[in-house]
Amino acid sequence: MKVVLDTNVLVSGLLKAFSSAGTIVRMISAGSLTVVYDARIISEYRDVLHRPKFGFKPSEVEALLAQIKAEGITANVQPLQFALPDKDDEPFLEASLAEKAILVTGNKKHYTIPTNLNIQILSPSEFLNLWQRENN
């Protein structure tokens, strides 16, 4: 299943291993999910996950990013025809649209989009419910 992960999902998953986001991070590590990304997304992941306030080991961050890049899909994105309230969220939506991937975010309200885009934007728990339904 192809997913685009908002950075907040990775942060939450690494901080709270037994949360819904933590389950998603474990699924990535196990190769159960295909992460869709582009260079801007990887750059944001790297910048945020290396912030000292989180205390993540740099080697573990780089290992996770290497796995995402090795097993994921680089999206051939097109610019949005509209603006999101936060421009920093646009790469995630662009990647999701390019690969018809589910966008998983802890901040669904940041993605106010036209209904005709036909893209799924789910919270981590909503995504896990969908994944379980489709894989049982």
ABEGO torsion letter per residue (X at the ends): XBBBBBAAAAAAAAABAABAAAAAAAAAAAGABBBBBBAAAAAAAAAAAABAAAGBBAAAAAAAAAAAAAABBBBBBBBBABBBABAAAAAAAAAAAAAGBBBBBABAAABBBBAAAGBBBBBAAAAAAAAAAAAX
